[in-house]
Amino acid sequence: MISLAELRAALAVRLRSVPRIRVYEEIPDNPTVPCVIVTLGDPAIDYDLAFKTGGGHTYRFALVCMSGRAAERAAQRRIDGWLAGPDAIKTVLEEDRTFGGLVFDCRVTEARNIGPVVLGDVTYLSAELSVEIRA
């Protein structure tokens, strides 16, 4: 069975091909933006989907995408680019939906929670993408 660390690493490798974005495989104390943070989604894992114990699991991740708000229009355009277009996160992750044979399938299923988010005393613009991986 593949580990969560291996899945996070595989996601991070793909995400690093998105221009001008820092990727965190684990939740950072003080993120540097623009960035995407790979976290577990809700529900996180459905086990044993292949009719036997230990076979076929679905993993859900939430990609928290954050941009600074020093220039609000630029931050909005950055978020928009991550959500749609040639360098969109969905496009990048689904170019090879098996991650070179590591998993059975990867799909970005939705974008949600788009808007301001406060961390500490700083307000960022944020969007969350849901990713479903079958392995």
Secondary structure, DSSP 4 states (H G I P E B T S, - for coil): ---HHHHHHHHHHHHTTSTT-EEESS--SSPPSSEEEEEEEEEEEE---SSSTT---EEEEEEEEEEE-SSHHHHHHHHHHHHSSTT-HHHHHTTTTTTTTTSSEEEEEEEEEEEEEEETTEEEEEEEEEEEEE-
